[in-house]
Amino acid sequence: MKNNLRLVVNNLDKKKFNENHFFEKNELKIILDLYAKMVSEGSWKDYGLNISSKQVGFSVFKNAAENAIYKICKNFKPKNKNLKYLITDTNGKILRNSSDLNLLLKNTNWKKL
């Protein structure tokens, strides 16, 4: 039986690849620290990542089989500097927004959202 799998190294697209289309290391650390705290409290159970050319989102689930209760988003090209980081609900409605992720997450009362 012939194996049709192969490893492709340095497969860069010819498109512009200089733009950063994900959370930076320090941003992801802040989000994952919050996630660990909320899981230990029993409030959050699962997460997912949504990546597009316009934004990246960290979706939070109360149960794995349900829709996300919150989504922490980073916009790559916000129209307003306060729209760089967002917390949205299941329907995409913006609940909170800020230009600083750390302040946004620290100043959010997750139990009252």
The first five atom37 places (N, CA, C, CB, O) and aatype in JSON, in Angstrom:
{
  "aatype": [12, 11, 2, 2, 10, 1, 10, 19, 19, 2, 2, 10, 3, 11, 11, 11, 13, 2, 6, 2, 8, 13, 13, 6, 11, 2, 6, 10, 11, 9, 9, 10, 3, 10, 18, 0, 11, 12, 19, 15, 6, 7, 15, 17, 11, 3, 18, 7, 10, 2, 9, 15, 15, 11, 5, 19, 7, 13, 15, 19, 13, 11, 2, 0, 0, 6, 2, 0, 9, 18, 11, 9, 4, 11, 2, 13, 11, 14, 11, 2, 11, 2, 10, 11, 18, 10, 9, 16, 3, 16, 2, 7, 11, 9, 10, 1, 2, 15, 15, 3, 10, 2, 10, 10, 10, 11, 2, 16, 2, 17, 11, 11, 10],
  "atom_mask": [
    [1, 1, 1, 1, 1],
    [1, 1, 1, 1, 1],
    [1, 1, 1, 1, 1],
    [1, 1, 1, 1, 1],
    [1, 1, 1, 1, 1],
    [1, 1, 1, 1, 1],
    [1, 1, 1, 1, 1],
    [1, 1, 1, 1, 1],
    [1, 1, 1, 1, 1],
    [1, 1, 1, 1, 1],
    [1, 1, 1, 1, 1],
    [1, 1, 1, 1, 1],
    [1, 1, 1, 1, 1],
    [1, 1, 1, 1, 1],
    [1, 1, 1, 1, 1],
    [1, 1, 1, 1, 1],
    [1, 1, 1, 1, 1],
    [1, 1, 1, 1, 1],
    [1, 1, 1, 1, 1],
    [1, 1, 1, 1, 1],
    [1, 1, 1, 1, 1],
    [1, 1, 1, 1, 1],
    [1, 1, 1, 1, 1],
    [1, 1, 1, 1, 1],
    [1, 1, 1, 1, 1],
    [1, 1, 1, 1, 1],
    [1, 1, 1, 1, 1],
    [1, 1, 1, 1, 1],
    [1, 1, 1, 1, 1],
    [1, 1, 1, 1, 1],
    [1, 1, 1, 1, 1],
    [1, 1, 1, 1, 1],
    [1, 1, 1, 1, 1],
    [1, 1, 1, 1, 1],
    [1, 1, 1, 1, 1],
    [1, 1, 1, 1, 1],
    [1, 1, 1, 1, 1],
    [1, 1, 1, 1, 1],
    [1, 1, 1, 1, 1],
    [1, 1, 1, 1, 1],
    [1, 1, 1, 1, 1],
    [1, 1, 1, 0, 1],
    [1, 1, 1, 1, 1],
    [1, 1, 1, 1, 1],
    [1, 1, 1, 1, 1],
    [1, 1, 1, 1, 1],
    [1, 1, 1, 1, 1],
    [1, 1, 1, 0, 1],
    [1, 1, 1, 1, 1],
    [1, 1, 1, 1, 1],
    [1, 1, 1, 1, 1],
    [1, 1, 1, 1, 1],
    [1, 1, 1, 1, 1],
    [1, 1, 1, 1, 1],
    [1, 1, 1, 1, 1],
    [1, 1, 1, 1, 1],
    [1, 1, 1, 0, 1],
    [1, 1, 1, 1, 1],
    [1, 1, 1, 1, 1],
    [1, 1, 1, 1, 1],
    [1, 1, 1, 1, 1],
    [1, 1, 1, 1, 1],
    [1, 1, 1, 1, 1],
    [1, 1, 1, 1, 1],
    [1, 1, 1, 1, 1],
    [1, 1, 1, 1, 1],
    [1, 1, 1, 1, 1],
    [1, 1, 1, 1, 1],
    [1, 1, 1, 1, 1],
    [1, 1, 1, 1, 1],
    [1, 1, 1, 1, 1],
    [1, 1, 1, 1, 1],
    [1, 1, 1, 1, 1],
    [1, 1, 1, 1, 1],
    [1, 1, 1, 1, 1],
    [1, 1, 1, 1, 1],
    [1, 1, 1, 1, 1],
    [1, 1, 1, 1, 1],
    [1, 1, 1, 1, 1],
    [1, 1, 1, 1, 1],
    [1, 1, 1, 1, 1],
    [1, 1, 1, 1, 1],
    [1, 1, 1, 1, 1],
    [1, 1, 1, 1, 1],
    [1, 1, 1, 1, 1],
    [1, 1, 1, 1, 1],
    [1, 1, 1, 1, 1],
    [1, 1, 1, 1, 1],
    [1, 1, 1, 1, 1],
    [1, 1, 1, 1, 1],
    [1, 1, 1, 1, 1],
    [1, 1, 1, 0, 1],
    [1, 1, 1, 1, 1],
    [1, 1, 1, 1, 1],
    [1, 1, 1, 1, 1],
    [1, 1, 1, 1, 1],
    [1, 1, 1, 1, 1],
    [1, 1, 1, 1, 1],
    [1, 1, 1, 1, 1],
    [1, 1, 1, 1, 1],
    [1, 1, 1, 1, 1],
    [1, 1, 1, 1, 1],
    [1, 1, 1, 1, 1],
    [1, 1, 1, 1, 1],
    [1, 1, 1, 1, 1],
    [1, 1, 1, 1, 1],
    [1, 1, 1, 1, 1],
    [1, 1, 1, 1, 1],
    [1, 1, 1, 1, 1],
    [1, 1, 1, 1, 1],
    [1, 1, 1, 1, 1],
    [1, 1, 1, 1, 1],
    [1, 1, 1, 1, 1]
  ],
  "atom_positions": [
    [[0.84, -1.18, 0.0], [0.0, 0.0, 0.0], [0.89, 1.25, 0.0], [-0.96, 0.0, 1.23], [1.79, 1.37, 0.83]],
    [[0.64, 2.16, -0.92], [1.45, 3.36, -1.07], [0.91, 4.47, -0.17], [1.49, 3.81, -2.54], [-0.3, 4.71, -0.12]],
    [[1.81, 5.15, 0.52], [1.43, 6.25, 1.4], [1.44, 7.54, 0.59], [2.37, 6.34, 2.62], [2.47, 7.9, 0.02]],
    [[0.3, 8.26, 0.54], [0.18, 9.48, -0.26], [0.4, 10.76, 0.54], [-1.16, 9.53, -0.91], [0.15, 11.85, 0.03]],
    [[0.84, 10.64, 1.77], [1.09, 11.82, 2.6], [2.5, 12.33, 2.36], [0.88, 11.5, 4.08], [3.43, 11.54, 2.16]],
    [[2.65, 13.66, 2.38], [3.98, 14.23, 2.26], [4.06, 15.49, 3.1], [4.33, 14.52, 0.79], [3.06, 16.16, 3.32]],
    [[5.24, 15.81, 3.54], [5.5, 16.98, 4.35], [5.91, 18.13, 3.45], [6.58, 16.69, 5.41], [6.8, 17.99, 2.62]],
    [[5.23, 19.28, 3.61], [5.56, 20.46, 2.83], [6.14, 21.49, 3.79], [4.31, 21.02, 2.06], [5.48, 21.89, 4.75]],
    [[7.38, 21.91, 3.53], [8.06, 22.86, 4.39], [8.2, 24.19, 3.65], [9.44, 22.31, 4.83], [8.46, 24.22, 2.45]],
    [[8.04, 25.28, 4.4], [8.16, 26.63, 3.84], [7.2, 26.85, 2.68], [9.59, 26.88, 3.37], [7.57, 27.38, 1.63]],
    [[5.97, 26.45, 2.88], [4.94, 26.62, 1.86], [4.25, 27.96, 2.04], [3.92, 25.46, 1.91], [3.11, 28.02, 2.5]],
    [[4.94, 29.04, 1.7], [4.38, 30.38, 1.86], [3.58, 30.75, 0.62], [5.5, 31.41, 2.11], [3.99, 30.52, -0.51]],
    [[2.42, 31.34, 0.88], [1.6, 31.84, -0.21], [2.29, 33.05, -0.82], [0.17, 32.2, 0.29], [3.12, 33.68, -0.18]],
    [[1.94, 33.36, -2.04], [2.55, 34.51, -2.69], [1.9, 35.81, -2.24], [2.45, 34.36, -4.2], [2.37, 36.89, -2.61]],
    [[0.82, 35.72, -1.44], [0.17, 36.91, -0.9], [1.06, 37.57, 0.13], [-1.21, 36.56, -0.29], [2.06, 37.0, 0.56]],
    [[0.67, 38.77, 0.52], [1.41, 39.44, 1.6], [1.28, 38.6, 2.86], [0.87, 40.89, 1.84], [0.17, 38.27, 3.29]],
    [[2.4, 38.26, 3.43], [2.38, 37.42, 4.63], [2.95, 38.17, 5.83], [3.16, 36.14, 4.39], [3.19, 37.57, 6.88]],
    [[3.18, 39.49, 5.66], [3.79, 40.24, 6.74], [2.79, 40.68, 7.81], [4.48, 41.44, 6.19], [3.21, 41.09, 8.89]],
    [[1.5, 40.61, 7.53], [0.51, 41.01, 8.52], [0.31, 39.9, 9.55], [-0.83, 41.35, 7.84], [0.32, 38.71, 9.22]],
    [[0.14, 40.31, 10.78], [-0.06, 39.37, 11.86], [-1.56, 39.1, 12.0], [0.54, 39.9, 13.2], [-2.32, 40.01, 12.35]],
    [[-1.99, 37.88, 11.74], [-3.41, 37.55, 11.78], [-3.71, 36.57, 12.91], [-3.85, 36.97, 10.46], [-4.38, 35.56, 12.69]],
    [[-3.23, 36.88, 14.09], [-3.54, 36.07, 15.26], [-3.29, 36.91, 16.5], [-2.7, 34.76, 15.28], [-2.81, 38.04, 16.4]],
    [[-3.6, 36.38, 17.66], [-3.25, 37.06, 18.9], [-1.74, 37.0, 19.06], [-3.97, 36.42, 20.13], [-1.11, 36.0, 18.71]],
    [[-1.16, 38.06, 19.59], [0.26, 38.02, 19.92], [0.43, 37.18, 21.18], [0.84, 39.46, 20.11], [-0.54, 36.9, 21.88]],
    [[1.67, 36.79, 21.45], [1.94, 35.89, 22.57], [1.44, 36.44, 23.9], [3.44, 35.62, 22.66], [0.82, 35.72, 24.68]],
    [[1.69, 37.72, 24.16], [1.25, 38.31, 25.43], [-0.27, 38.43, 25.51], [1.89, 39.68, 25.62], [-0.85, 38.29, 26.59]],
    [[-0.93, 38.69, 24.38], [-2.39, 38.76, 24.36], [-3.0, 37.39, 24.65], [-2.89, 39.28, 23.0], [-3.95, 37.27, 25.43]],
    [[-2.45, 36.37, 24.03], [-2.96, 35.02, 24.24], [-2.74, 34.57, 25.68], [-2.29, 34.03, 23.27], [-3.58, 33.87, 26.24]],
    [[-1.62, 34.97, 26.27], [-1.36, 34.64, 27.68], [-2.41, 35.26, 28.59], [0.06, 35.12, 28.1], [-2.91, 34.6, 29.5]],
    [[-2.75, 36.53, 28.36], [-3.77, 37.21, 29.16], [-5.11, 36.49, 29.04], [-3.91, 38.69, 28.71], [-5.8, 36.28, 30.04]],
    [[-5.48, 36.12, 27.82], [-6.76, 35.44, 27.6], [-6.76, 34.06, 28.24], [-7.06, 35.32, 26.09], [-7.74, 33.67, 28.89]],
    [[-5.68, 33.31, 28.06], [-5.63, 31.95, 28.63], [-5.56, 31.96, 30.15], [-4.44, 31.2, 28.07], [-6.07, 31.04, 30.8]],
    [[-4.94, 32.98, 30.74], [-4.95, 33.11, 32.2], [-6.38, 33.33, 32.71], [-4.04, 34.28, 32.65], [-6.79, 32.73, 33.7]],
    [[-7.12, 34.21, 32.03], [-8.53, 34.43, 32.39], [-9.33, 33.15, 32.2], [-9.14, 35.56, 31.54], [-10.15, 32.8, 33.05]],
    [[-9.09, 32.45, 31.1], [-9.81, 31.21, 30.82], [-9.55, 30.18, 31.93], [-9.38, 30.63, 29.44], [-10.48, 29.53, 32.4]],
    [[-8.3, 30.03, 32.34], [-7.96, 29.07, 33.41], [-8.68, 29.43, 34.7], [-6.43, 29.04, 33.64], [-9.18, 28.55, 35.41]],
    [[-8.73, 30.72, 35.02], [-9.42, 31.18, 36.23], [-10.91, 30.85, 36.17], [-9.21, 32.7, 36.43], [-11.49, 30.37, 37.14]],
    [[-11.52, 31.12, 35.03], [-12.97, 30.89, 34.88], [-13.3, 29.4, 34.85], [-13.48, 31.58, 33.6], [-14.36, 29.0, 35.32]],
    [[-12.43, 28.58, 34.3], [-12.64, 27.13, 34.31], [-12.54, 26.61, 35.74], [-11.61, 26.42, 33.4], [-13.34, 25.77, 36.15]],
    [[-11.57, 27.11, 36.49], [-11.42, 26.64, 37.87], [-12.62, 27.04, 38.74], [-10.13, 27.21, 38.49], [-12.94, 26.36, 39.71]],
    [[-13.29, 28.16, 38.38], [-14.5, 28.57, 39.08], [-15.72, 27.79, 38.62], [-14.74, 30.06, 38.89], [-16.77, 27.82, 39.26]],
    [[-15.6, 27.08, 37.51], [-16.71, 26.31, 36.97], [-17.63, 27.1, 36.05], [0.0, 0.0, 0.0], [-18.7, 26.61, 35.67]],
    [[-17.23, 28.32, 35.67], [-18.08, 29.17, 34.82], [-17.95, 28.83, 33.34], [-17.73, 30.62, 35.03], [-18.94, 28.85, 32.61]],
    [[-16.74, 28.53, 32.9], [-16.48, 28.22, 31.5], [-16.03, 26.78, 31.38], [-15.44, 29.18, 30.91], [-15.36, 26.26, 32.27]],
    [[-16.38, 26.14, 30.26], [-16.04, 24.73, 30.08], [-15.15, 24.46, 28.87], [-17.3, 23.92, 29.95], [-14.35, 23.53, 28.89]],
    [[-15.28, 25.27, 27.82], [-14.58, 24.98, 26.57], [-14.31, 26.29, 25.84], [-15.39, 24.0, 25.68], [-14.89, 27.32, 26.17]],
    [[-13.44, 26.24, 24.84], [-13.16, 27.42, 24.03], [-12.91, 27.01, 22.58], [-11.95, 28.2, 24.58], [-12.68, 25.84, 22.29]],
    [[-12.96, 27.97, 21.71], [-12.66, 27.75, 20.3], [-12.03, 29.01, 19.73], [0.0, 0.0, 0.0], [-12.23, 30.1, 20.27]],
    [[-11.29, 28.86, 18.65], [-10.66, 30.01, 17.99], [-11.26, 30.19, 16.6], [-9.13, 29.82, 17.9], [-11.43, 29.23, 15.85]],
    [[-11.58, 31.42, 16.27], [-12.09, 31.77, 14.95], [-11.09, 32.73, 14.33], [-13.54, 32.4, 15.01], [-10.76, 33.75, 14.93]],
    [[-10.61, 32.41, 13.14], [-9.59, 33.23, 12.51], [-10.06, 33.64, 11.12], [-8.23, 32.47, 12.44], [-10.47, 32.8, 10.32]],
    [[-9.99, 34.94, 10.84], [-10.3, 35.43, 9.5], [-9.3, 36.53, 9.17], [-11.79, 35.96, 9.39], [-8.43, 36.85, 9.98]],
    [[-9.4, 37.1, 8.0], [-8.46, 38.15, 7.61], [-8.76, 39.47, 8.32], [-8.5, 38.36, 6.09], [-7.9, 40.35, 8.37]],
    [[-9.96, 39.62, 8.89], [-10.35, 40.86, 9.55], [-10.17, 40.81, 11.06], [-11.77, 41.19, 9.23], [-9.86, 41.83, 11.69]],
    [[-10.38, 39.63, 11.65], [-10.26, 39.52, 13.1], [-10.01, 38.09, 13.52], [-11.52, 40.04, 13.77], [-10.21, 37.15, 12.76]],
    [[-9.56, 37.96, 14.77], [-9.39, 36.65, 15.39], [-10.25, 36.69, 16.65], [-7.87, 36.33, 15.72], [-10.32, 37.7, 17.33]],
    [[-10.91, 35.57, 16.94], [-11.79, 35.52, 18.09], [-11.55, 34.31, 18.95], [0.0, 0.0, 0.0], [-11.26, 33.22, 18.46]],
    [[-11.65, 34.51, 20.25], [-11.54, 33.45, 21.24], [-12.95, 33.25, 21.79], [-10.48, 33.8, 22.39], [-13.41, 34.06, 22.6]],
    [[-13.62, 32.2, 21.37], [-14.99, 31.94, 21.79], [-15.01, 31.11, 23.07], [-15.77, 31.22, 20.68], [-14.24, 30.16, 23.21]],
    [[-15.89, 31.48, 23.98], [-15.99, 30.82, 25.28], [-17.34, 30.1, 25.36], [-15.83, 31.85, 26.46], [-18.38, 30.67, 25.03]],
    [[-17.3, 28.85, 25.81], [-18.5, 28.04, 25.91], [-18.76, 27.64, 27.36], [-18.38, 26.79, 25.02], [-17.83, 27.33, 28.1]],
    [[-20.04, 27.64, 27.74], [-20.4, 27.14, 29.06], [-20.5, 25.62, 29.02], [-21.74, 27.76, 29.54], [-20.12, 24.95, 29.98]],
    [[-21.01, 25.09, 27.91], [-21.05, 23.65, 27.65], [-20.56, 23.44, 26.22], [-22.5, 23.06, 27.85], [-20.79, 24.28, 25.35]],
    [[-19.89, 22.35, 25.99], [-19.29, 22.1, 24.67], [-20.32, 21.98, 23.57], [-18.45, 20.85, 24.72], [-20.02, 22.27, 22.41]],
    [[-21.54, 21.56, 23.9], [-22.56, 21.33, 22.88], [-23.38, 22.57, 22.55], [-23.48, 20.23, 23.32], [-24.23, 22.51, 21.66]],
    [[-23.16, 23.67, 23.22], [-23.95, 24.88, 23.01], [-23.19, 25.91, 22.19], [-24.36, 25.48, 24.35], [-22.03, 25.7, 21.82]],
    [[-23.87, 27.03, 21.9], [-23.21, 28.15, 21.23], [-22.31, 28.87, 22.22], [-24.25, 29.12, 20.62], [-22.48, 28.75, 23.43]],
    [[-21.37, 29.61, 21.7], [-20.46, 30.38, 22.56], [-21.24, 31.44, 23.32], [-19.33, 31.04, 21.71], [-22.12, 32.1, 22.77]],
    [[-20.91, 31.6, 24.61], [-21.59, 32.63, 25.39], [-20.92, 33.98, 25.21], [-21.61, 32.25, 26.87], [-21.59, 35.02, 25.24]],
    [[-19.6, 33.99, 25.01], [-18.85, 35.21, 24.75], [-17.81, 34.94, 23.7], [-18.2, 35.75, 26.05], [-17.41, 33.81, 23.45]],
    [[-17.37, 36.04, 23.08], [-16.28, 35.96, 22.12], [-15.37, 37.16, 22.36], [-16.82, 35.92, 20.64], [-15.82, 38.31, 22.31]],
    [[-14.11, 36.9, 22.62], [-13.12, 37.96, 22.8], [-12.42, 38.12, 21.46], [-12.08, 37.61, 23.97], [-11.75, 37.21, 20.98]],
    [[-12.57, 39.29, 20.85], [-12.09, 39.5, 19.48], [-10.99, 40.55, 19.43], [-13.25, 39.93, 18.58], [-10.93, 41.48, 20.23]],
    [[-10.11, 40.35, 18.46], [-9.09, 41.35, 18.12], [-9.3, 41.7, 16.65], [-7.62, 40.81, 18.39], [-9.18, 40.85, 15.77]],
    [[-9.62, 42.98, 16.4], [-9.77, 43.47, 15.03], [-8.41, 43.9, 14.51], [-10.78, 44.64, 14.96], [-7.65, 44.57, 15.22]],
    [[-8.09, 43.52, 13.29], [-6.79, 43.85, 12.72], [-6.76, 45.27, 12.14], [-6.43, 42.85, 11.64], [-5.73, 45.93, 12.18]],
    [[-7.88, 45.73, 11.61], [-7.95, 47.08, 11.05], [-9.21, 47.77, 11.58], [-7.96, 47.03, 9.49], [-10.18, 47.96, 10.84]],
    [[-9.2, 48.16, 12.88], [-10.39, 48.79, 13.44], [-10.61, 50.19, 12.88], [-10.29, 48.84, 14.96], [-9.66, 50.91, 12.58]],
    [[-11.89, 50.57, 12.75], [-12.22, 51.92, 12.28], [-11.97, 52.94, 13.38], [-13.68, 51.99, 11.82], [-11.75, 54.12, 13.11]],
    [[-12.0, 52.49, 14.62], [-11.8, 53.33, 15.79], [-10.84, 52.59, 16.71], [-13.16, 53.67, 16.51], [-10.95, 51.37, 16.85]],
    [[-9.92, 53.29, 17.36], [-8.93, 52.59, 18.19], [-9.58, 51.83, 19.34], [-7.92, 53.58, 18.74], [-9.02, 50.84, 19.8]],
    [[-10.75, 52.28, 19.81], [-11.45, 51.57, 20.89], [-12.14, 50.3, 20.41], [-12.48, 52.48, 21.53], [-12.66, 49.53, 21.22]],
    [[-12.15, 50.06, 19.12], [-12.75, 48.84, 18.58], [-11.7, 47.78, 18.26], [-13.55, 49.17, 17.32], [-12.0, 46.82, 17.55]],
    [[-10.48, 47.95, 18.76], [-9.43, 46.96, 18.51], [-9.74, 45.64, 19.21], [-8.06, 47.49, 18.97], [-9.59, 44.57, 18.62]],
    [[-10.17, 45.72, 20.49], [-10.53, 44.52, 21.25], [-12.0, 44.63, 21.64], [-9.62, 44.36, 22.52], [-12.46, 45.67, 22.11]],
    [[-12.72, 43.52, 21.45], [-14.15, 43.5, 21.72], [-14.54, 42.27, 22.51], [-14.95, 43.56, 20.41], [-13.89, 41.23, 22.43]],
    [[-15.6, 42.4, 23.28], [-16.27, 41.24, 23.86], [-17.68, 41.27, 23.28], [-16.27, 41.27, 25.46], [-18.41, 42.24, 23.46]],
    [[-18.05, 40.2, 22.59], [-19.37, 40.13, 21.98], [-20.16, 38.98, 22.59], [-19.27, 39.97, 20.45], [-19.6, 38.07, 23.2]],
    [[-21.48, 39.03, 22.4], [-22.34, 37.94, 22.88], [-22.57, 36.94, 21.76], [-23.69, 38.48, 23.41], [-21.93, 37.0, 20.71]],
    [[-23.49, 36.02, 21.98], [-23.79, 34.96, 21.01], [-24.22, 35.51, 19.65], [-24.88, 34.04, 21.55], [-23.89, 34.94, 18.61]],
    [[-24.94, 36.63, 19.67], [-25.46, 37.21, 18.43], [-24.5, 38.2, 17.77], [-26.76, 37.91, 18.71], [-24.83, 38.76, 16.72]],
    [[-23.33, 38.41, 18.36], [-22.37, 39.34, 17.78], [-22.5, 40.76, 18.29], [0.0, 0.0, 0.0], [-21.78, 41.64, 17.84]],
    [[-23.42, 41.0, 19.22], [-23.6, 42.33, 19.8], [-22.39, 42.67, 20.68], [-24.93, 42.41, 20.63], [-21.98, 41.86, 21.5]],
    [[-21.84, 43.86, 20.49], [-20.67, 44.29, 21.26], [-21.11, 44.63, 22.68], [-19.98, 45.51, 20.59], [-21.92, 45.53, 22.9]],
    [[-20.55, 43.9, 23.66], [-20.86, 44.14, 25.07], [-19.87, 45.13, 25.69], [-20.84, 42.83, 25.85], [-20.26, 45.99, 26.47]],
    [[-18.6, 44.99, 25.33], [-17.55, 45.88, 25.83], [-16.5, 46.03, 24.73], [-16.9, 45.33, 27.16], [-16.34, 45.14, 23.9]],
    [[-15.8, 47.16, 24.74], [-14.73, 47.37, 23.77], [-13.64, 48.24, 24.38], [-15.28, 48.0, 22.48], [-13.9, 49.01, 25.3]],
    [[-12.42, 48.12, 23.85], [-11.3, 48.88, 24.37], [-10.14, 48.82, 23.39], [-10.86, 48.35, 25.75], [-10.12, 48.01, 22.47]],
    [[-9.18, 49.71, 23.62], [-7.94, 49.66, 22.83], [-6.88, 48.85, 23.57], [-7.43, 51.09, 22.54], [-5.82, 48.58, 23.01]],
    [[-7.16, 48.45, 24.83], [-6.2, 47.71, 25.65], [-6.86, 46.41, 26.13], [-5.72, 48.57, 26.87], [-7.82, 46.44, 26.9]],
    [[-6.33, 45.28, 25.68], [-6.91, 43.99, 26.03], [-6.85, 43.71, 27.53], [-6.2, 42.88, 25.28], [-7.83, 43.23, 28.11]],
    [[-5.73, 44.01, 28.15], [-5.56, 43.75, 29.57], [-6.6, 44.51, 30.4], [-4.15, 44.13, 30.02], [-7.23, 43.93, 31.29]],
    [[-6.79, 45.79, 30.11], [-7.79, 46.58, 30.83], [-9.2, 46.09, 30.55], [-7.67, 48.05, 30.45], [-10.04, 46.04, 31.45]],
    [[-9.46, 45.72, 29.32], [-10.79, 45.23, 28.95], [-11.16, 44.0, 29.75], [-10.84, 44.91, 27.45], [-12.27, 43.92, 30.28]],
    [[-10.25, 43.04, 29.86], [-10.56, 41.8, 30.55], [-10.57, 41.98, 32.07], [-9.57, 40.73, 30.16], [-11.37, 41.34, 32.76]],
    [[-9.68, 42.83, 32.59], [-9.64, 43.05, 34.04], [-10.86, 43.81, 34.54], [-8.38, 43.82, 34.42], [-11.34, 43.55, 35.64]],
    [[-11.37, 44.74, 33.73], [-12.49, 45.58, 34.16], [-13.85, 45.01, 33.79], [-12.35, 46.94, 33.56], [-14.87, 45.69, 33.94]],
    [[-13.88, 43.78, 33.32], [-15.15, 43.16, 32.95], [-15.62, 42.27, 34.09], [-15.02, 42.34, 31.64], [-14.88, 41.41, 34.57]],
    [[-16.86, 42.49, 34.51], [-17.47, 41.63, 35.51], [-18.19, 40.51, 34.75], [-18.46, 42.45, 36.45], [-19.3, 40.7, 34.26]],
    [[-17.57, 39.36, 34.67], [-18.07, 38.26, 33.84], [-19.38, 37.69, 34.37], [-17.03, 37.15, 33.74], [-20.18, 37.15, 33.6]],
    [[-19.61, 37.8, 35.65], [-20.85, 37.25, 36.23], [-22.06, 38.14, 35.91], [-20.7, 37.1, 37.75], [-23.19, 37.67, 35.88]],
    [[-21.81, 39.44, 35.69], [-22.91, 40.37, 35.4], [-23.08, 40.66, 33.91], [-22.68, 41.65, 36.14], [-24.0, 41.39, 33.54]],
    [[-22.22, 40.13, 33.07], [-22.31, 40.39, 31.63], [-23.55, 39.75, 31.04], [-21.07, 39.88, 30.9], [-23.79, 39.87, 29.84]]
  ]
}
